[in-house]
Amino acid sequence: MLSISSVSDLSGYLATSLKNKRKWLKHSRDKASELSGVPVPTLRRFEDTGEISLRQLLMLCQVYGDPSGFQHIFTIPKARTIDELIKSKK
């Protein structure tokens, strides 16, 4: 089970996951850049530090992941009680 305790942990996990997927597909950074539109220096910085813009992360997800997962990040949970339902309607 994945245990993420900080933003730094999560960004490092995502960077490592991308690098592993890229290498598994036998893609060089040049090939990844060509496919995604993300510049090679940005790929290198992301894989080394975990730093990348959201736009460029989504561009990489279109090639190496599933960007549809981002649609549910900020959804409001369904009401579990009548009180929560009433509160959500206000």
C-alpha positions as CSV (number, residue, x, y, z in Angstrom):
1,M,0.0,0.0,0.0
2,L,1.2,3.5,-0.9
3,S,1.8,5.8,2.0
4,I,2.2,9.4,1.0
5,S,2.8,11.8,4.0
6,S,3.7,15.0,2.1
7,V,3.6,16.8,-1.2
8,S,7.2,16.0,-1.6
9,D,6.6,12.3,-1.2
10,L,3.7,12.4,-3.7
11,S,5.7,14.3,-6.3
12,G,8.7,12.0,-5.9
13,Y,6.4,9.0,-6.2
14,L,4.9,10.4,-9.4
15,A,8.3,11.2,-10.9
16,T,9.6,7.7,-10.1
17,S,6.5,6.1,-11.6
18,L,6.8,8.1,-14.8
19,K,10.5,7.2,-15.1
20,N,9.8,3.5,-14.5
21,K,7.0,3.5,-17.1
22,R,9.1,5.4,-19.6
23,K,12.0,3.0,-19.2
24,W,9.6,0.0,-19.3
25,L,8.4,1.2,-22.7
26,K,12.1,1.7,-23.7
27,H,11.5,5.4,-24.3
28,S,14.4,7.8,-24.0
29,R,13.7,11.2,-22.6
30,D,14.0,12.5,-26.2
31,K,11.2,10.1,-27.2
32,A,9.1,11.0,-24.2
33,S,9.5,14.7,-25.1
34,E,8.6,14.0,-28.7
35,L,5.4,12.1,-27.7
36,S,4.3,14.4,-24.9
37,G,5.5,17.9,-26.0
38,V,7.2,18.3,-22.6
39,P,10.8,19.6,-23.1
40,V,13.7,17.2,-22.2
41,P,15.1,19.5,-19.5
42,T,11.6,19.6,-17.9
43,L,11.4,15.8,-18.0
44,R,14.9,15.6,-16.4
45,R,14.0,18.1,-13.7
46,F,10.7,16.2,-12.9
47,E,12.4,12.8,-12.8
48,D,15.2,14.2,-10.6
49,T,13.3,16.5,-8.3
50,G,9.6,15.9,-8.7
51,E,9.0,19.5,-9.9
52,I,6.7,20.1,-12.9
53,S,3.8,22.3,-13.9
54,L,0.3,20.8,-13.7
55,R,-0.1,21.4,-17.5
56,Q,3.1,19.5,-18.3
57,L,2.1,16.7,-15.9
58,L,-1.2,16.3,-17.7
59,M,0.6,16.2,-21.0
60,L,2.8,13.3,-19.7
61,C,-0.4,11.6,-18.4
62,Q,-1.9,11.6,-21.9
63,V,1.1,9.5,-23.1
64,Y,2.1,7.5,-20.0
65,G,-0.9,7.4,-17.7
66,D,-4.6,8.2,-17.4
67,P,-5.5,11.9,-17.2
68,S,-9.1,11.1,-16.5
69,G,-8.2,10.3,-12.9
70,F,-7.8,14.0,-12.3
71,Q,-11.5,14.6,-12.9
72,H,-12.4,13.2,-9.4
73,I,-9.7,14.9,-7.3
74,F,-12.0,17.7,-6.0
75,T,-15.4,16.1,-6.1
76,I,-17.8,16.8,-3.2
77,P,-18.6,13.6,-1.3
78,K,-22.2,12.4,-1.3
79,A,-24.3,13.1,1.8
80,R,-24.3,10.2,4.3
81,T,-26.9,11.6,6.7
82,I,-30.0,13.8,6.3
83,D,-28.2,16.6,8.1
84,E,-25.4,16.5,5.5
85,L,-27.9,16.5,2.7
86,I,-29.8,19.5,4.1
87,K,-26.5,21.3,4.6
88,S,-25.3,20.6,1.0
89,K,-28.6,22.1,-0.4
90,K,-28.0,25.5,1.3
